[in-house]
Amino acid sequence: MHRFFVPPDWLEEDRVTIAGSLVHQIQNVLRLGPGDHIVILDNSGWEREVEIARVGKEHVSGQVVDKRLASGEPRTKITLYQGVLKGRRFEFALQKGTELGIVEFVPVISDRCIIANLDDVDKKRERWQRIILEAAEQSRRGKFPRLRPAMLFRLACEGTRRGGLSLIPWEEAPDMEKATSLRSVLQQAEQPPFSVNIFVGPEGGFTPDEVELARQYGVIPISLGPRILRAETAGLVAAAAILYELGDLE
Ligand code: SAM
């Protein structure tokens, strides 16, 4: 059954009225019509099964036939603070991170970012938001991940004051052999963390000063092993390992 996130005000009681480009998608792309069922989500954590009643040029209307808690959300809330990457690489991290179960993305401008200003990043926001929404629908998420405004590295570190376990994968740790492993950090935690912040650098990685600043905010540098992962891979590997270790991939 196809799933669609819609603005909450399209829902009233036990009816939904769909407008905009979704009408074309339902009518002409998916060729759905009266009697077909779809799932409508308003990002509240609930999902509604809807039977299509009428398909018009401007609107599609339907009747809610079932309302249930939306599944598909992990217990562990992971925020990925991702150094902004050039071109499609950042979009890859958004799409795959959404499929994996990341709940929040924060684009970060750090010293070695090739895209060096916030305006350029903000221009991509709408496209990034669409990529997240489509990935959330495709992967049957119960809620779509939040895309925070782009911010400078120091402000991103401030964000960790909200709490949770904060990690900064760093491949240049002076003594990689002794670098803290992700597994040891998770196993040493008194109880499974409810939220985890992961900082991943841009193409050029983080500078030692940035890692030192993160450390001052209680962010733990960790190794993701001896192989150097591309920037868009590292956050996914860390998130997948955390979700696996904490039982969120069952
Ligand atoms: N130059 C490559 C690129 O363009 O993608 C690699 C970029 S750099 C290594 C990207 C980020 O991935 C780093 O800032 C770090 O956060 C993370 N990373 C990659 N491999 C890692 C590893 N083996 N251990 C810890 N962090 C790693």
Boltz pocket constraint, residues with backbone or C-beta under 6 A from the ligand:
constraints:
  - pocket:
      binder: B
      contacts: [[A, 168], [A, 169], [A, 170], [A, 171], [A, 172], [A, 199], [A, 200], [A, 201], [A, 202], [A, 203], [A, 204], [A, 205], [A, 206], [A, 222], [A, 223], [A, 224], [A, 225], [A, 226], [A, 227], [A, 228], [A, 229], [A, 230], [A, 231], [A, 232], [A, 234]]
      max_distance: 6.0
